[in-house]
Amino acid sequence: MNIPNTLEGARTADQADPLASYRDQFLFPQNQAEKVLYFTGNSLGLQAKRAKTILLEELDDWARWGVDGHLEAERPWLSYHENFSASLAQIVGAKPEEVVAMNGLTTNLHLLMVSFYQPKGKRTKILCEGKAFPSDQYALKSQLRFHGLDPKEHLIEIMPDPETELIEEDRIVEAIDAHKDELALVMIGGVNYYTGQWFDMQRITDAGKRAGAIVGWDLAHAAGNVPLELHKWNVDFAAWCGYKYLNSGPGGVSGVFIHEKHHGQSAIPRFEGWWGHDKEERFKMPEDFVPIPTAEAWQLSNAPVFSMAPLLASLELFDEIGMPVLRNKSLTLTAYLQQVIEDAARESGQPIRIITPTEAKKRGCQISISVPGKGKAVFQKLSAAGVIADWREPDVIRLAPVPLYNSYEDVYQFGQLLTQYLKD
Ligand SMILES: *Cc1c(COP(=O)(O)O)cnc(C)c1O
């Protein structure tokens, strides 16, 4: 589909967009400027209007029932986490019993590594992408040190190409093959937070499995953004945050995937808590832990109902739409953003480097750009005009047109502002 870079072209595309009405289900920030163009759903997704209703329902049930709300609430708190499993399973391509909503992302990465990073003999090393999100680096390095291993020796980082800032999959696969006798774990971000690069997860998972390693993915920027088939790809584990593309709200609950082949295995070490214990017996408080034979076995505590409630509102919309339809819009909307950026560069005579791969299968809905020499000034003007985007040192602007609530007109308006500020 070729959408003209005109107001009329954008509006026509919005009229033809089957998801256009979902924009009205979300609250856009109002206070910074009259008209806000929101392109940071990759950092903090917007609030679904129904989030407040659901949250208030939980508060009302607490007022009405007190402790009895565990069983009597409209959505009983005892099994609250179960409300998320079917939707999350659809989003990441899993069976419902392979996913569970719990904790925060970094907490979950640690819990999963406790189970799935088991250095033994020569197999001690972890392979990850270079320049990973800092929290992931801290998690990986501290796991190594926890096992008495020096990260300098046991963490293999595949660095991006200094020119393109991207990491070629060939380099990752070659490194996996080269270290195949020493690898305990391959853990990579499915979509890179900085460049927006989406890796061929199936190919890398296959390579890791061939090498005899465990393969885990951080899907912070992938869940709800790109289509995933974690079960089919034979991924061992994954975790993601709920507050980016899934709109669970600040600090909202994370999700994890654990392949069913690892369920009910008593040999897998695990940090245990009562919410992972057999549901029938939980309140008999037996001394010995009997794991639930699903991903729920990794839960520690009872569900934080109020911080989970907003996610339900957003997942209802994901259920209605489905990832394939969302991805279809994402492809055209993201391509439109690329076109608008290229037009702005051409019209202003100011070169822009698009860091994100331009191939659709190598990216989700984020585009990272660098405006040599002028980036900060342009970003500040955009911000003052009500464009909410993300700045990363030294000179990168990250933009995410989110198919669930961004419009073609948003993108068009952004292009107009960008062209103007590039010329200034
Ligand atoms: C956003 C993000 C995080 C954030 O971690 P929290 O534990 O949710 O604070 C971690 N890793 C990656 C790759 C991210 O993109």
The ligand as a Gaussian input file, in Angstrom:
#p B3LYP/6-31G(d) Opt

LIG

0 1
 C       12.412000      -2.164000      29.536000
 C       13.450000      -3.222000      29.678000
 C       13.805000      -3.725000      30.941000
 C       13.188000      -3.147000      32.194000
 O       13.286000      -4.011000      33.260000
 P       12.264000      -3.942000      34.493000
 O       12.702000      -5.071000      35.324000
 O       10.890000      -4.064000      33.925000
 O       12.438000      -2.618000      35.157000
 C       14.743000      -4.736000      31.000000
 N       15.307000      -5.243000      29.879000
 C       14.996000      -4.769000      28.643000
 C       15.639000      -5.355000      27.436000
 C       14.069000      -3.743000      28.522000
 O       13.771000      -3.271000      27.315000

